[in-house]
Amino acid sequence: MKQFDDIRPFNDDEIPAAIEILLKEEYFRRAMAYVNADMDSFFEDLSKVRTSEDFQKTVLFPFIRNLAGYTSDSLENIGFENIDSSKAYTYISNHRDILLDATFLGLLLDERGIPTPEIALGDNLLVYPWMNNLVRMNKSIIVYRNMPLIKTHEEAHRLSGYINYTLKENGHSVWIAQREGRAKDSNDRTQESVIKMLAMEGGEDMKSNVMALNILPVSISYEYDPCDYLKAREFQLKRDNPCYKKAPKDDLTSMSTGLLGKKGNICFTIAKSINPEIDNIPDNLSRAEFFAAVAVIMDRGIHGGYHIYPGNYVACDELTGKNCFSGKYTSQDKDKFDAYIQGQLDKIADLPEPDFDFLRAKMLEMYVNPLKNKLKAIMG
């Protein structure tokens, strides 16, 4: 296990020391004050934590449930009966929020008495050193990114080795996003490289390796994405300057906006295991063809589980200039969605020359793509 020491979650006996360091960290205290009104109670509860389960049940999940009450109208769960709590799964989901995807999933699982998963998290999000301690207390697996090619391949093997170990030897479930980073236009697609990485260290043939992961697709649906205007802004910046690159502060802005922004209704849907479909993939495919077929199955599972809101239908009609879905929403739904989009556009005030037609079209696309992908998935 030594080879995994810097990427694995903390063991329970390591957590008291990590908490002691956190409580002395000034920037951690400032960050918590930004999102938590009752700091005294928060730090008192944190000081009593001794295990990862303690941390989640007494500190993290009560905070997240309160946050959901403030930033969303509902947090719905569908298909959780597809989970056998005695088994370890690889939950693979689309990526909607940097911090909340796996945390909301963990909360919903915990409320149903299902063990929470370990969480694959990119090291690019650990902007400050104290964040490493915090996320590893929350069962996070650190994924190192932006390395030289040879090192990237070595890390992929190591990450695969740890995930397979924790699934098969520890019996712990794992969550990982279907791709590195969020799809800015919400056109979610599974990266074949993610499935290839997971299957690297299985020790069997490709099909057996993937089936041993026991993958459950997870669909995350937000009525409103608080970061939609930030994504639209980035689209214009990249259009106007192909060399544009985000700064670390941009990730911090996205994290805080996603955490505290209004989301409307939220729905997490768990699909059934994809193993029967994997088993039906022909055995004569090449390696590349096999993983492409797995990615298609994953996408169909995720897309088919989307919850579609009135705004998705409004966005499609407005973007196409047709009224194909006018029966799916009321005039009040349309007015509400239009007012929301305008309010988000009004936040893009720092661009030298904002192209509002372009920005609005990009934002509408973010709400149209889940609908298009859902319809394609259910129509076959």
C-alpha positions as semicolon CSV with decimal commas, in nm:
position;residue;x (nm);y (nm);z (nm)
1;M;0,000;0,000;0,000
2;K;0,300;0,235;0,035
3;Q;0,289;0,313;-0,337
4;F;-0,055;0,470;-0,288
5;D;0,023;0,678;0,023
6;D;0,010;1,018;-0,149
7;I;-0,308;0,951;-0,349
8;R;-0,531;0,744;-0,120
9;P;-0,782;0,882;0,131
10;F;-0,661;0,916;0,488
11;N;-0,692;0,614;0,710
12;D;-0,898;0,681;1,022
13;D;-0,588;0,687;1,245
14;E;-0,447;0,974;1,033
15;I;-0,751;1,198;1,062
16;P;-0,702;1,355;1,410
17;A;-0,360;1,490;1,305
18;A;-0,505;1,624;0,977
19;I;-0,781;1,803;1,168
20;E;-0,532;1,955;1,409
21;I;-0,341;2,102;1,114
22;L;-0,663;2,230;0,953
23;L;-0,780;2,405;1,269
24;K;-0,454;2,602;1,278
25;E;-0,473;2,703;0,911
26;E;-0,577;3,065;0,873
27;Y;-0,692;3,038;0,511
28;F;-0,904;2,733;0,592
29;R;-1,075;2,927;0,870
30;R;-1,138;3,218;0,633
31;A;-1,283;2,988;0,368
32;M;-1,515;2,821;0,618
33;A;-1,631;3,161;0,746
34;Y;-1,730;3,246;0,389
35;V;-1,974;2,954;0,365
36;N;-2,069;2,890;0,729
37;A;-2,240;3,139;0,959
38;D;-2,197;2,944;1,286
39;M;-1,821;2,907;1,296
40;D;-1,795;2,818;1,665
41;S;-2,023;2,516;1,630
42;F;-1,854;2,411;1,307
43;F;-1,505;2,408;1,456
44;E;-1,627;2,241;1,773
45;D;-1,786;1,961;1,569
46;L;-1,475;1,931;1,352
47;S;-1,244;1,902;1,654
48;K;-1,439;1,594;1,770
49;V;-1,406;1,404;1,440
50;R;-1,203;1,084;1,456
51;T;-1,296;0,897;1,135
52;S;-1,400;0,968;0,777
53;E;-1,749;0,850;0,863
54;D;-1,757;1,093;1,159
55;F;-1,649;1,375;0,929
56;Q;-1,918;1,303;0,672
57;K;-2,204;1,235;0,914
58;T;-2,142;1,507;1,174
59;V;-1,977;1,786;0,972
60;L;-2,001;1,755;0,594
61;F;-2,347;1,612;0,525
62;P;-2,540;1,837;0,768
63;F;-2,367;2,135;0,604
64;I;-2,443;2,006;0,252
65;R;-2,807;1,934;0,336
66;N;-2,844;2,291;0,468
67;L;-2,667;2,424;0,160
68;A;-2,902;2,228;-0,066
69;G;-3,196;2,382;0,118
70;Y;-3,058;2,729;0,053
71;T;-2,937;2,690;-0,306
72;S;-3,189;2,446;-0,453
73;D;-3,565;2,389;-0,458
74;S;-3,532;2,011;-0,432
75;L;-3,270;1,737;-0,429
76;E;-3,431;1,428;-0,580
77;N;-3,296;1,075;-0,611
78;I;-3,418;0,815;-0,862
79;G;-3,305;0,456;-0,918
80;F;-3,121;0,413;-0,588
81;E;-3,302;0,080;-0,552
82;N;-3,058;-0,044;-0,819
83;I;-2,782;-0,040;-0,554
84;D;-2,706;-0,345;-0,340
85;S;-2,543;-0,198;-0,028
86;S;-2,338;-0,515;0,020
87;K;-2,155;-0,463;-0,312
88;A;-1,881;-0,224;-0,424
89;Y;-1,952;-0,018;-0,736
90;T;-1,780;0,225;-0,966
91;Y;-2,021;0,517;-0,994
92;I;-1,948;0,711;-1,314
93;S;-2,139;1,034;-1,369
94;N;-2,155;1,337;-1,588
95;H;-1,981;1,638;-1,436
96;R;-2,192;1,935;-1,333
97;D;-2,012;2,089;-1,035
98;I;-1,648;2,080;-0,927
99;L;-1,723;2,015;-0,560
100;L;-2,084;1,903;-0,531
101;D;-2,124;1,612;-0,777
102;A;-1,974;1,346;-0,553
103;T;-2,076;1,521;-0,230
104;F;-2,447;1,531;-0,318
105;L;-2,423;1,167;-0,428
106;G;-2,259;1,074;-0,097
107;L;-2,530;1,258;0,097
108;L;-2,811;1,080;-0,089
109;L;-2,645;0,741;-0,045
110;D;-2,587;0,802;0,325
111;E;-2,950;0,901;0,378
112;R;-3,050;0,561;0,238
113;G;-2,799;0,372;0,454
114;I;-2,571;0,292;0,157
115;P;-2,191;0,323;0,208
116;T;-2,044;0,636;0,053
117;P;-1,781;0,601;-0,221
118;E;-1,423;0,711;-0,240
119;I;-1,396;1,011;-0,474
120;A;-1,149;1,059;-0,762
121;L;-1,048;1,427;-0,755
122;G;-0,802;1,615;-0,977
123;D;-0,506;1,777;-0,803
124;N;-0,562;2,095;-1,009
125;L;-0,849;2,178;-0,773
126;L;-0,624;2,171;-0,467
127;V;-0,527;2,535;-0,500
128;Y;-0,410;2,563;-0,138
129;P;-0,211;2,297;0,055
130;W;-0,478;2,264;0,326
131;M;-0,729;2,147;0,063
132;N;-0,533;1,822;0,027
133;N;-0,594;1,741;0,395
134;L;-0,960;1,834;0,373
135;V;-1,049;1,625;0,068
136;R;-0,853;1,319;0,181
137;M;-1,055;1,326;0,505
138;N;-1,359;1,302;0,278
139;K;-1,244;0,976;0,114
140;S;-1,086;1,149;-0,186
141;I;-0,836;0,984;-0,420
142;I;-0,593;1,238;-0,566
143;V;-0,558;1,228;-0,945
144;Y;-0,238;1,397;-1,064
145;R;-0,275;1,589;-1,389
146;N;-0,070;1,803;-1,629
147;M;0,242;1,586;-1,617
148;P;0,487;1,474;-1,888
149;L;0,351;1,195;-2,109
150;I;0,557;0,911;-1,959
151;K;0,472;1,018;-1,605
152;T;0,105;1,048;-1,700
153;H;0,105;0,686;-1,815
154;E;0,274;0,573;-1,493
155;E;0,021;0,763;-1,284
156;A;-0,268;0,612;-1,478
157;H;-0,140;0,263;-1,389
158;R;-0,097;0,361;-1,025
159;L;-0,444;0,516;-1,006
160;S;-0,598;0,212;-1,173
161;G;-0,411;-0,012;-0,931
162;Y;-0,546;0,174;-0,630
163;I;-0,906;0,186;-0,757
164;N;-0,905;-0,186;-0,837
165;Y;-0,750;-0,259;-0,498
166;T;-1,006;-0,058;-0,304
167;L;-1,298;-0,208;-0,501
168;K;-1,188;-0,571;-0,478
169;E;-0,983;-0,593;-0,159
170;N;-1,137;-0,323;0,060
171;G;-1,488;-0,358;-0,080
172;H;-1,521;0,022;-0,111
173;S;-1,714;0,188;-0,393
174;V;-1,554;0,463;-0,602
175;W;-1,694;0,769;-0,780
176;I;-1,530;0,918;-1,088
177;A;-1,650;1,164;-1,352
178;Q;-1,696;1,036;-1,706
179;R;-1,437;1,283;-1,834
180;E;-1,160;1,510;-1,712
181;G;-1,320;1,848;-1,646
182;R;-1,675;1,957;-1,714
183;A;-1,830;1,969;-2,060
184;K;-1,872;2,345;-2,095
185;D;-2,172;2,302;-2,327
186;S;-2,328;2,019;-2,117
187;N;-2,286;1,783;-2,412
188;D;-2,163;1,508;-2,181
189;R;-1,952;1,234;-2,338
190;T;-1,755;0,957;-2,169
191;Q;-1,384;0,974;-2,241
192;E;-1,264;0,632;-2,349
193;S;-0,938;0,707;-2,166
194;V;-1,127;0,702;-1,834
195;I;-1,256;0,349;-1,895
196;K;-0,914;0,237;-2,024
197;M;-0,747;0,371;-1,710
198;L;-0,993;0,195;-1,480
199;A;-0,938;-0,137;-1,662
200;M;-0,558;-0,116;-1,677
201;E;-0,477;-0,312;-1,362
202;G;-0,752;-0,569;-1,350
203;G;-0,533;-0,862;-1,440
204;E;-0,786;-1,024;-1,676
205;D;-0,897;-0,968;-2,035
206;M;-1,051;-0,632;-2,127
207;K;-1,413;-0,741;-2,092
208;S;-1,357;-0,912;-1,757
209;N;-1,163;-0,610;-1,628
210;V;-1,445;-0,370;-1,713
211;M;-1,716;-0,598;-1,576
212;A;-1,521;-0,639;-1,250
213;L;-1,553;-0,263;-1,199
214;N;-1,930;-0,310;-1,155
215;I;-2,009;0,025;-1,319
216;L;-2,331;0,212;-1,244
217;P;-2,398;0,520;-1,463
218;V;-2,513;0,822;-1,263
219;S;-2,704;1,111;-1,426
220;I;-2,683;1,455;-1,262
221;S;-2,948;1,706;-1,371
222;Y;-2,954;2,071;-1,263
223;E;-3,248;2,291;-1,348
224;Y;-3,008;2,587;-1,348
225;D;-2,629;2,576;-1,364
226;P;-2,494;2,864;-1,152
227;C;-2,171;2,857;-1,355
228;D;-2,340;2,882;-1,696
229;Y;-2,247;3,248;-1,742
230;L;-1,885;3,174;-1,647
231;K;-1,873;2,900;-1,910
232;A;-2,028;3,130;-2,173
233;R;-1,775;3,397;-2,082
234;E;-1,494;3,145;-2,131
235;F;-1,636;3,046;-2,471
236;Q;-1,609;3,409;-2,590
237;L;-1,263;3,457;-2,442
238;K;-1,140;3,148;-2,628
239;R;-1,316;3,255;-2,946
240;D;-1,155;3,599;-2,934
241;N;-0,815;3,471;-2,817
242;P;-0,736;3,106;-2,908
243;C;-0,439;3,120;-2,669
244;Y;-0,655;3,207;-2,368
245;K;-0,597;2,990;-2,059
246;K;-0,777;2,997;-1,728
247;A;-0,592;3,113;-1,418
248;P;-0,608;2,927;-1,082
249;K;-0,837;3,201;-0,950
250;D;-1,090;3,107;-1,219
251;D;-1,124;2,759;-1,067
252;L;-1,177;2,920;-0,727
253;T;-1,447;3,143;-0,874
254;S;-1,617;2,842;-1,033
255;M;-1,597;2,647;-0,707
256;S;-1,751;2,922;-0,498
257;T;-2,016;3,006;-0,762
258;G;-2,112;2,640;-0,801
259;L;-2,126;2,590;-0,426
260;L;-2,336;2,893;-0,337
261;G;-2,528;2,969;-0,659
262;K;-2,897;2,897;-0,709
263;K;-2,965;2,566;-0,885
264;G;-3,343;2,526;-0,889
265;N;-3,426;2,155;-0,881
266;I;-3,157;1,888;-0,877
267;C;-3,197;1,520;-0,962
268;F;-2,954;1,228;-0,927
269;T;-3,052;0,914;-1,120
270;I;-2,878;0,577;-1,079
271;A;-2,898;0,341;-1,378
272;K;-2,872;-0,035;-1,357
273;S;-2,536;-0,207;-1,391
274;I;-2,403;-0,198;-1,746
275;N;-2,246;-0,545;-1,709
276;P;-2,515;-0,725;-1,915
277;E;-2,452;-0,482;-2,202
278;I;-2,074;-0,516;-2,166
279;D;-2,111;-0,894;-2,176
280;N;-2,297;-0,863;-2,508
281;I;-2,014;-0,672;-2,680
282;P;-1,869;-0,903;-2,951
283;D;-1,541;-1,069;-2,853
284;N;-1,377;-1,009;-3,192
285;L;-1,346;-0,630;-3,154
286;S;-1,009;-0,458;-3,137
287;R;-0,908;-0,291;-2,812
288;A;-0,998;0,053;-2,952
289;E;-1,337;-0,071;-3,079
290;F;-1,415;-0,238;-2,747
291;F;-1,354;0,074;-2,539
292;A;-1,546;0,287;-2,789
293;A;-1,841;0,049;-2,746
294;V;-1,817;0,074;-2,365
295;A;-1,819;0,456;-2,389
296;V;-2,136;0,441;-2,602
297;I;-2,305;0,221;-2,340
298;M;-2,196;0,460;-2,065
299;D;-2,331;0,762;-2,252
300;R;-2,662;0,592;-2,316
301;G;-2,694;0,511;-1,946
302;I;-2,615;0,865;-1,835
303;H;-2,818;1,042;-2,104
304;G;-3,119;0,820;-2,049
305;G;-3,129;0,918;-1,682
306;Y;-3,140;1,294;-1,730
307;H;-3,431;1,475;-1,568
308;I;-3,561;1,731;-1,818
309;Y;-3,699;2,061;-1,684
310;P;-3,926;2,317;-1,858
311;G;-3,626;2,543;-1,923
312;N;-3,461;2,273;-2,135
313;Y;-3,764;2,271;-2,365
314;V;-3,783;2,652;-2,374
315;A;-3,412;2,673;-2,461
316;C;-3,454;2,430;-2,750
317;D;-3,748;2,619;-2,899
318;E;-3,568;2,953;-2,866
319;L;-3,241;2,826;-3,008
320;T;-3,408;2,662;-3,310
321;G;-3,674;2,927;-3,359
322;K;-3,942;2,656;-3,364
323;N;-4,217;2,555;-3,123
324;C;-4,156;2,180;-3,120
325;F;-4,191;2,157;-2,742
326;S;-4,443;2,432;-2,666
327;G;-4,670;2,176;-2,501
328;K;-4,399;2,098;-2,245
329;Y;-4,399;2,439;-2,077
330;T;-4,629;2,725;-1,987
331;S;-4,592;3,095;-2,062
332;Q;-4,492;3,137;-1,696
333;D;-4,220;2,873;-1,741
334;K;-4,090;3,061;-2,045
335;D;-4,091;3,398;-1,870
336;K;-3,912;3,250;-1,570
337;F;-3,642;3,089;-1,785
338;D;-3,592;3,400;-2,001
339;A;-3,557;3,616;-1,690
340;Y;-3,303;3,372;-1,550
341;I;-3,091;3,375;-1,869
342;Q;-3,099;3,755;-1,884
343;G;-2,994;3,777;-1,520
344;Q;-2,698;3,549;-1,589
345;L;-2,598;3,748;-1,898
346;D;-2,605;4,065;-1,690
347;K;-2,327;3,915;-1,474
348;I;-2,086;3,909;-1,769
349;A;-1,978;4,267;-1,724
350;D;-1,599;4,240;-1,730
351;L;-1,555;4,147;-2,096
352;P;-1,423;4,440;-2,303
353;E;-1,674;4,374;-2,583
354;P;-1,937;4,122;-2,473
355;D;-2,107;3,958;-2,771
356;F;-2,446;3,902;-2,611
357;D;-2,598;3,718;-2,909
358;F;-2,309;3,471;-2,898
359;L;-2,317;3,445;-2,517
360;R;-2,691;3,386;-2,509
361;A;-2,670;3,118;-2,779
362;K;-2,393;2,942;-2,586
363;M;-2,599;2,947;-2,267
364;L;-2,905;2,812;-2,447
365;E;-2,692;2,526;-2,589
366;M;-2,604;2,424;-2,232
367;Y;-2,972;2,363;-2,162
368;V;-3,054;2,212;-2,503
369;N;-2,783;1,943;-2,512
370;P;-2,915;1,734;-2,220
371;L;-3,258;1,729;-2,389
372;K;-3,113;1,627;-2,727
373;N;-2,902;1,353;-2,569
374;K;-3,193;1,225;-2,359
375;L;-3,420;1,198;-2,663
376;K;-3,150;1,016;-2,860
377;A;-3,091;0,772;-2,572
378;I;-3,455;0,680;-2,524
379;M;-3,529;0,658;-2,897
380;G;-3,232;0,429;-2,954
